[in-house]
């Protein structure tokens, strides 16, 4: 994968090629005025773009329920698609979903009910170790599965309970790494589409070599562009995008 320092060395024609091959390219033209509608990001499996940075994680989601162990942990930076994949798996498996911080002081039996699947989001931020341990054991006894999302792998979590540390050490662990150029283009198109915006190809080609190579940066930039366009009642044009990016440098 190209590193951040390498991205400005790409020939602009390469980005144009990537954009022209993007699966939703036909939605880019004609350019539309942004509408002040509630944003509803698509979370269907078909909407998730697969490249080298997330291919292994997607493969394990697709392989379910044939996981060799009860638990899978997806880790990566904020906005990397962990929650998207977790939602895909939750919809397929019928699993419940909860934030790691909501486990604190919870009753495992009441929390899990009769479910055989559970998603714990942001498990490395705050986690009741005893509750998590009991949930793991309950799911294992039922032949169910646990999916955890985090920014760090379980080996870096501060876990004092030895039994839980052992369970997490045996879990499947997949990293979702920062996006490559193909995914940057696809994500930009999707983030704009989620806001009812169809950017011209030259806008995407302008952004990609200049944006920080992170999912969070893409999300923040598209939100800022959308806010500016709505506030000024303008279409999303290259001058508007250039102005927003220069102000946020």
N, C-alpha and C positions, 0 to 999 in steps of 0.2 A: 504494500500500500504506500502511495506517495505520502511523504510527511508534509507538515504544514509549510516548511520553508521551500518546498519544491513546487507549490501550486502556481506561483506566478511565472514559472518557466514553461508552462504549457502553452502551446500554440493556440490562439483563440479559435482556430478552425476545429481543434479537437473538441472544444466545448460545444461548438455548433453541431458537430457530429453526434455527440452524446445526446444533446437536446433533440435533434431530429429523430433519434432512435428511441426516445422516451415513449413508453406505452400510451401515455395520455396526451401526446403531442397534438392530436386533432382537436383537443379542447382549447388550445391556446389562441386560435384565430377564428372569428374576429375578436378583437379586444373588447371586453365588456366593462361597463361602469360598475364599480363595486356597490353592492346593495347592503344596507344596514340590517342584515338578518342575523338571527342567532347562529353562531358558528356550531356546526355539528361535524366534528372530524370523523371520517369513515374508519371503522374498526374491523371491517370484514377481512378474512384471510386473504382474499384476492386483492385487497388494497395495500397489503404490506409488501414493500419492495425488497427483493432478496438480492444481496450482493455478497461479496466475500466477507464483509465485516459482520454479517449476521446469519450467514448460511447455516452454520452448525446449530445455532439456537433454533432456527426455523425447522431444521431437520428433526430435532428432538420433539418439538411440538407436533409435527406431522406424524412422528413415530408412535406417539401415545395411542393406546394404553400399553404398548410393548416397551415400557421402560424397565431396565434391569434392576432398578432400586426404587423405593417409594418416593424419593424427593428429587426435584430438579431446581437448581438455583440459576437464574439469569441475572448477570450483573453487567453494569456498564454505566456510562455517564448519564446525567439527567437528560430526558428527552430522547433517549436512544432507541425507543421502541419496546422497552421491556413491558410496559403496561399494555401496549397494543397486543403483543404476543400473549400476555397473560389473559387478556380478555378473549382472544381467539380460543385459547385452551379452556377457559372457564365456560364459554358458550358450548363448546364441543362436549365437555365432560360433565356439565351440570354442576360444577363446583361452586362453593360459596367463596366470597372474597372479603378480605378485611385488611386494614392497615396494621403494620406491626405494633404501632403505639396503642392500638385498641385492644391488644391482647392483655395489657397490664391489668391484673386483678380480675380477668374474665373467668367464667366457669367453662372449662373445655367442653363438657357434655352439652350445656345449653348453647354454646357457640357452634358446635359442629352438628348437633341434632343427628339426623340419619344420613347426612351427606357422606359421600365417599371421595370427595375432592375438596381441596381448599387452596386458595391463593392468599399468600401473605405478602403485601406490598411494602416496600421500604423496610425490609426485615433487619437491615443493619443500622437503622436509625434509632429504634427503640423496640425492645423485645422482652416480654416476660418469659424468661427462660424455662421456668417450670411449666407454664401453660403451653408453650411451644413444644416442649418435650412430650407432654401428655397428648397433644394433638397429633404429633408424629406417630406415637405408638397406637393411638386409636385408628388412624388411617391405615397403618400397616396391618393391624389385625383385621380390618375390613377389606383388605386387598385394594385400598384406595391410593391416592397420590396427593402429594403436597408440592406446590409450585411457589417458590420464593423469588422476589425481585429485590435487588440491592445495587448499590453503587460500588461495593467492594466484594470480593469473593469471601465465602464463609471462613476461610483460613485467616482472614484479617479482622474478623469480628471479635469484639471483646466478649467472650462467652466463658463464664465461670463454672457453669454446671458441666461436669465432666461427661455425663451421659449424653447431654445434648451436643456437646462438642464432638463426641464420637459419631452420633447420627449425622451431623452436618458434614463430618469428614468423609462419610460414605456416600454423600449425595452426588448426583450428576452436577457438574458446574460448567456453565457456558458463558463466555464473555461476548458482549456485543461491543465492538470497538468503534472508534470514531469513523465517520462516513468516508468512503472513497468518492472520487469524482462522479461516478455513475449515480451513486446514492444521493449525493448532494443535489444533483439536477432533479432526480425523481422526487426527493423530499420537498424541494422548493415548489415544484409544480403542484404537489399534493397539498402543501400548506396554503398556497394561494387558492387552490380549488376549494379547500375547506371553508374559505372566506368568500366564496362566490366571485373570485378574481381570476381572470385568464390573462396572464402576462405574455407580452410578445417575446419571441425567442431571444431577441437581443438583450432584454432585461435579465433573463436568466443567465445568459452568457456574460453579462457585465458583473453580476453578483458573485458567481462561483469562484473566480480567481481572487476575489477581494475579501471574501467572508472568512471569519475564523472557522476552522474545520471542527465544528461541534454542532450537535443537534440543538442545544440550547440557543446558540447564536442565531441559527436559522429561524427558529421559532420567534425569538425576540425581534429579529429584523422584519419578518413578514408582518408581525403585529404592529410594529411601528409604521411600516409603509401603509398598512390598512387604515390606521388611525389618522395619518396625515391626509390620505385620499378622502376619507369621509369628512374630516374637519374642513377641508378646503373644497369639498364637492368637486373633486377632480378625478379623472381616470388615472389608473396606475401607469405612468409613462416613465421613460428612461430618465428625463430630467428630475422628476419627483423622486425616483429611487436613488439617483446620484446624490440629491440633496439630503435625503434621510441618512444615507450611509456616511456622508461627510460630517454630518452633525453628530453622529454616534461614534466617530473615530476616537 
